[in-house]
């Protein structure tokens, strides 16, 4: 059992205190004014454990790569990857302006000392380096691949597919702690995340939630539809209104929503799957996004892990029908997605949990200095391939420009 220690109002967090930690996972949940940080690992688990009410027996934090789908459905694919579930040594939790730490009694003194060092005004750690990016798929090949996917749409094989491209850079001197501080400050992403496993870092400025749990209730929030922000208020309002009324964008969003409704119906109590919000437009510092919300009650005998298995990978990052869309994704994309379009999240003993969609994300290998950034868009019968290419660039720039703001 853990004890929960109230730490009071705390001004900021010094990310540099995590430098000596080989494993950690931070997740922001902005719409609940909540954030959680798992520090260290007491144990690894094949899966979370649950009590008779379906609540997690401890805090479990998950790193779920996109290719976890093949692993959980026992498909033979050389890209399959296991999910990682861990029980952390400490859990630091922010609720509003209050901070708490959840810890085993034997670690209480160490946890208090660690929190005193961590919960302080963060220092300015200098200037971000300039990053030179190289596209793995140039515009010509991108347009050709979209035309190939459109032939499958025209034949009725699929109705929608999320096609992604990657840019890479070599930045041996990148400081991931400084970079995430800058990204969090300037992107202000509601489901931002920061994770490390040995030399691998995930710096995530995600605007999208995958699934959230509260007791037996689960919600999913697929996001499809993007417009740029503008400093001119009239132009910005016009972009937002254009997104809200765009038939193509609404169609893409509704298709992703329908796939998630189908996924949740597999584990939901009868008659409980319902759409709570349809094609709402939400505004973030650099883009407007279209979001829908679907909810369900988890059926008796089912757990949040069953929900994750049923819905993974998320509908917004695959397509419709999901299985065939994923086959085509493997065919046309340059390689495994890894953590991109996977999920970072947690399950807590109080019955809550949250999992994001890993998009607008930098993946960094500290051992090699390799950095990657992947972005995508939905391909449908109504799409213009050139506009989809520009949407991918816009999404990438929302991350690149956020880092550049600190120069």
Steps between C-alpha positions, in 0.01 A plus 500: 500500500605857436470806718390829342687807623362849441779736390291817483512769233811471284615759245670292232697185425872473429524242221875469552444295819400214271843481333614215723179302453521231230123456491222754544169598342318833530149560367295819502118485512412865450121471496516360855773742616699189579843358422686189615866402501628146556859493628708182494380143486422265786396228261400425143172324430365314198168670575342703782331319786138579594276448803146361491361841397738528205721762668877488466672349807780759482613779270583350159663708227498382139712558193306353208662518154282497190615144418358375834190418294672203338634383837162506678317328212777239453555579135828398344672818393866594536391847609311377808605667823399433861340759721690601813313516832689614807432567867697816590696574813340844547192656340489879505151631432377855442132580560439862417774690680548232768768230480493153653747213506389135520766266635559176688556570873860375482582769241320789670810687622675470163182615323467811716864597440466440126182710482667791682767511228254453214216737585677832451510770235669342198826664388550633148739249346617698198426518130359214293730384218393543139374178347536412131230258392499252210176356363503123451221529244518796262199675352506304172501161671243616752257599223560169320428304819178693556388416146573133573287518815221676311477203261423280801237749615343509154487118497326500836784330691504786753315826559767689690867449586746694711818533295810633676846617399813556707778757513828427673797692636829434675533708817760335728506802730124524555399530864161321518417657839546852369320411177195366682485804729493724191250279318263491798524875547436604141276220366282490815372159389214364715630141493872566494729222618868444572642150537838334525609139483880480515626699195159536335299819558146594395429876496130525426288812438179310438165679468313167494365264764459134417301366797415621851364286783295591805378191680290298254467792258731550203514779241686519170571819308607446138648808336484567125503837326763774521536870422787739579471774761550863399614804699226698323178443695270523198712256299527265796123500550451435127734198517305363795163549331632348177612189688167467681305507171737302275312193374818306429646561846172410668481180295853399607420570864173309493665197335762488779222544756302210351804270521549590866129446572533153348816429702339606828183302429707181529565559872207724601188421697207466261355829379757724671710619205398857417638804321529793740661754268510503120760689294579765759778745412767560765774758474863450604792744476592402143205310350122457516390134525169317459414256782211265575429323828348154551431337839410153625457300819742209527317165512516284812800270498696738277786727603668813361763271346224333296392845380853589396539172312168548321567856387876490431643646287270798499255555215630849421846361414394197296193522279180321404470207487783492753661164420530563124616856554779374725612253235531784249682719755766227530519487120555869424674650804878496531522276806349419838340793680632400841372737766349737245121450500535273800396612847643607835279476805418364843246320714462609864361318806213751528353363176616786277737481207594691187678411175605745232568466128872537431496763226686833455788310656879494491664160542863534612775243540759649735755230411508591129358855492230388257181706511175435311166674455208329324177661384203381298152572375186316400469390139141470376325503163446877529858590585741709295843335525680836488293637788567184703873550446471858626303382804787265590742793477274721714487238774879459493551876516280519811778307677800647319384859554423435867863399553627794295305748717764462769788623285 
